Amino acid sequence: MAKPELSALLSQKVAGTKSSPIRDILKLTENKNVISLNGGYPAPESFPIETIRKLTGIVIDKGPDIFQYQKTEGYQPLLDVLPSFLSRKNRQVISTSENIAITAGSQQALDIIGRLFIDPGDKIAVESPTYLGALQAFNPNHPQYIEIATDSDGIIPASLEQAFIDHPDIKFLYTIPTFQNPTGKTIPLSRRTEIADILKKYGKLAIEDDPYSETRFEGEDIPSLQSMAPDNVIHLFTFSKTFAPGFRIGGIVAPKDYIDEINKLKQGMELFTGGFDQALVAEYIKGGYLDEHVKRIAEIYRPRRDMMAQAITEHFPDIFDFTVSQGGLFIWVSLKKDAQQLASKINMKELLDEAIKAGVSFVPGAAFFANSKGNEIAMRLNFSNQSEENIVKGIRIIGELINGKLSLA
């Protein structure tokens, strides 16, 4: 008896798709013997458990219809209240209930964007480095990536404009302007204005992913790109970092004709996002719980960020630059320009393997470059989901391993 061969059945979209290195490493999160500095996990102690308990009772009292199938567009009370959430100082997004689509978190939104816009060979502009989850969502559609140069303030506008000149067929730009994943960098207001002007000048679309702007510890809020060029920017949002990731509620803000196409595509994917979870988020916003909760998040994350930065300074050799973001979840460590001659001395895969054996994990930088050379000397470190004690211990272990490699070189 013969059985069907999976390799012969796989579609061209998924054949050859590799597992995400982050998802492979995240399996270590469940191992309490490994200090996980890899995934973008919110701190469990930041979850508003008492608020969730209170809101659950309110939602259940709405009656059994809340557990029924919902319309594809989303739960109407949530759609009605989202424009007030999106108009807050950290976004200032221009929206109505009719130009919002609800998704199962921002990762589903990225999947939808990939399916909606990308044909094999299409050119997509991305920051260098960029969010691995976006690459994973786009890769099954087989795009060609055009990497846009960045500096300490994120996207360099001249690099973006030159990319549009050299590649007039670029479909869209994907960017995380605020507390970028993986670098933590934020594009300042003046540069956002330049980028918005470039998008309008060349008639280009940008996908603005904004999972983190509520998680600001210090500094002034900066309005979104969408607020500056609403006809040229699709804005993505999520409540995974400011409510709880298990509820899987996010969304897309786009011109109405885009939303119509998005909802048609969504009908073939899962039809609707859970009404109960949407109702909880709607009550969370309407009840005014967000402001106090984001203050609580900052109180938890700020000292962890500071402790990680201090530990890197103390334990890593002085050949690295690293970001100290005003918010978000990550610190990005990369080899200084004047230390590039040492790049051949450090194999990041070997370093990770040794670190895991020593009880700590991180994400090597190569995973975040769309056109990776394979051994970029960089790493993304997460500070939100570990105690200050574990952060110091983990950084010390990694630093010792790096110093050991350099001393043997």
Secondary structure, 3 states (H helix, E strand, C coil): CCCCCHHHHCCCCCCCCCCCHHHHHHHHHHCCCCEECCCCCCCHHHCCHHHHHHHHHHHHCCCHHHHCCCCCCCCHHHHHHHHHHHCCCCCCCCCCHHHEEEECHHHHHHHHHHHHHCCCCCEEEEECCCCHHHHHHHHHHCCEEEEECEECCEECHHHHHHHHHHCCCEEEEEECCCCCCCCCCCCCHHHHHHHHHHHHHHCCEEEEEECCCCCECCCCCCCCCCCCCCCCEEEEEECCCCCCHHHCCEEEECCHHHHHHHHHHHHCCCCCCCHHHHHHHHHHHHCCCHHHHHHHHHHHHHHHHHHHHHHHHHHCCCCEEECCCCECCEEEEEECHHHHHHHHHCCHHHHHHHHHHHCEECEEHHHHCCCCCCCCCEEEEECCCCCHHHHHHHHHHHHHHHHHHHHHC
